[in-house]
Amino acid sequence: MDLILEVRTGRRRVTLACHGKLIGGEEGDAFRRSALLLMGAFDNMTINLAGVRSADCGGLGSLASVLAHAVEKGKQVHMIHASPMLTQMLNAAGLEQFLEPHGPAVPTAMSALDAAAVA
């Protein structure tokens, strides 16, 4: 497996940093399982994508699944430090509202219809 997940917790927020390949298969499954587990304990999650070297549609699908679950459960999730390539992929998938371009911000929530379309 070529994905390392690093978790940092605070009182009210958890940060999940991804390092390596966010791709379908074992890596995407590990990301999704870890993110969903953390969302069970925290209402506010930051996904740090600075260490993602490559991604594919399977990894993007895992990310979209996590984001849709967060919206469905009323959690706040946003992503930081996405590479230009990953930012383009997120924009194409309609997930740009979860990107935090500069410093902390309040993420925009998706409608239930949008979340269902992403999942």
N, C-alpha and C positions, 0 to 999 in steps of 0.2 A: 504494500500500500504506500502511495506517495502523497499522503496528506497528514500533516500534523496539526492537531487542534489544541490550542492553548486557552485555558479558561482563567479569567480573573474576575473575582467577585467583590462587590462592595455591599453596602447596606441595602440599597434598593435597586442596584443595576448589576448586570453581568455582561462581561465582554468575552466574546468568542473570537479568537484570532485564528485565521486559517493560513497555513504555510504549505505550499506545494501545489498539487494539482486538484482542482475542484472539478472532477469528472464523474461521469456515470459509473455505476458499478460499486465496488467496495468503498471507494472514497466518498461518493455521493451518499451512499447509505449511512456511512459512519457520521458524516456531517449532519444529516437529517436526524438520526437517532440522538446525537449529542445535543443538538439545538432544541429538539422537542423535550428532552429530559430537563434541560436548563429552564425552558419556559414553564415547566411545571412548578418551579420554585421561585421564579422571578417574573415580574410584570414588565420589566424594562430591559431590553437586550440590545447590545451593540455588536454587530458582526464586522470585524476588522478584516478587510480583504487585501491588506498591503502585501502579504506574503504569497498571494495566489500567483503562481507562475503561468498556469494555463487553465483553461476551462473549456467544457464542451456542453452540448445541449443537455446531456444527462445531469451534469453538475448544476447547470442553470435550473433544470427541472426540480432538483432537490432543494435548491435555494427558494424557488418560487413556491414549493410546497410548504416550506417552513414559514414563509411570509404570509401565505394564505391562511395557515393554521393560526398564526399570531393575530391576524385581523379577526378571524372567526371567534377567537377566545378573548378579544379585547385587550391584547397585549400590545406594547409599544416596541417596535423593532426598527432599527435603522442600520444602514451599512456605511462604513467609512473606508477611505483610502483605496477605492477601486482603481485599478489601472485603466488607461484609456481603452484598451481592448475590452476589458470586462464592463466598463461603463457603456460602451457601444452595445454590447450584448444585452445588458440590463435595459437600456433604452428601447431596443428592438422588441424586448419581451414585455414592455409596458411597466417595468418595475422601477423606473427612475425616481418615483416619489419616495422611495425608501432610501435613496442615496443622500448622504449628508456631505455636500461639497466642501464646506468650510466651517469647522467647529461645530459644537452641539447645536442642534435645532430640534424643533418638535416635528416628527415625521407626519406626513399626510396619510390619513387612513384611506384604504380602498373601500369602495362600496362592496356589498356582499356579492353583487353580480360580477364585478371585476375580479374579486377573489376566486369565485367559482370558475371563471374563464381561465385564470392562471393555473389553477390546480388541475 
